[in-house]
């Protein structure tokens, strides 16, 4: 199957509602994709850089940027990648916006 960039990885994470790095690798390294694990990791790195991915470490704050602590180990060490949970980033929704709008309006008065 021809690779189409990081979109299949992003779509699979979204469809599953988040999953472990081990599950992500198993899905894309196995049939029908049969891609090298480094290709999958590179796509994950691209999604992280683009702000389209959140990584939950075993302890501490979520990883949301390529410069966050622990990112290098995550991609250099297979076990570190496999045990982490990958999910969509937490996005601000319209539920939050009315409060922000009213707060900014009142601060101008």
Secondary structure as UniProt FT lines:
FT   TURN            5..6
FT   HELIX           7..16
FT   STRAND          19..20
FT   HELIX           21..29
FT   TURN            31..33
FT   HELIX           37..49
FT   TURN            50..51
FT   STRAND          54..56
FT   TURN            66..67
FT   TURN            69..70
FT   HELIX           71..76
FT   HELIX           78..83
FT   STRAND          85..87
FT   HELIX           94..108
//
